[in-house]
Amino acid sequence: MFPKKAVQSLVGNKVQIEMKGDNAVLEGMLKSVDDYMNIHLENTVEIVNGEKKRVLGSVVLRGNNIIIINPV
C-alpha cells in the first residue's frame, strides 16, 4: 500500500504524529490529508516525555515536517 493511501485510511481515527526538530508528539483525531501529506488534526494535545502538556485544538501540519504517523 502506498503511504498516502495508508494515511487516508486512518481518517476519522486517533493518531500520534512526530514532527521534525521537536521532542514532542502530537495526538489527535485525523480529519483530512491531501496529496502533499498535509494533515488536519482536531482535539489535538501535545505530549512531552509521555505527559500531556498542552491542548492545541484544531491543527494543520505541513507534510514535509512529519516524520512518523502512528495510529493509536
N, C-alpha and C positions, 0 to 999 in steps of 0.2 A: 504494500500500500504506500502511496506517495505521502510525504509528510503533510502536505496541505489537506489531503483527504482525511488523514488520521485526525488532524486537529479539528476539521469541520465536523467530524463525527462526535466530538466532545461538546458541541454547542448545547447549552442547557444543563451542563454538568459543572460541578465544582472542580477547579483546577488550582495547582500551585505553579507559579512561574518564577524562575530565577533569571535575573537580569544581569547584563554585563556591568562590571565595575561596582557591584553592590553586594554587600553581605546579607542583605535582607531577601526574603522570599515573599511574593505577593500571592494571596489566596483569595479567590472569588469565583463568582458564577460567570462562566464563559457565555457571553451574549452573542458575539459575532466575530468572524475572522474574514479577512479579504485575501486577494491573490498575493499580496506582499507580506502576509502573515502579521499584519497589524491586527491587534486584538482589543476587543471591548469587554471589560470585566465590570460586573456590578457587585455590590455588597463586599467590596474588597477590603482586606485587612493586611497590614504589613507585619510579618513575623521575623523577629531577630533572635537568634540563638534559641529557637523553639518557643518563644513567648510572643504573644500578640502585643505589638507596640502602639500602632495607630489604626484607626478606622478611616479608610480613604474614600469609601463610597464607590461612585462610578469613575472608572479609569480607562483611558485609551493608551495602549502600549505600542510603540513602533517596533515593527517586526525585526529589523536588523539589530536591535538591542536585546533580543530574547535569546537565552542560552538553552534553557530546558523548560518543557511544559509537561507536568505530571498530573494525571487525573487523581482526584482524592477519593 
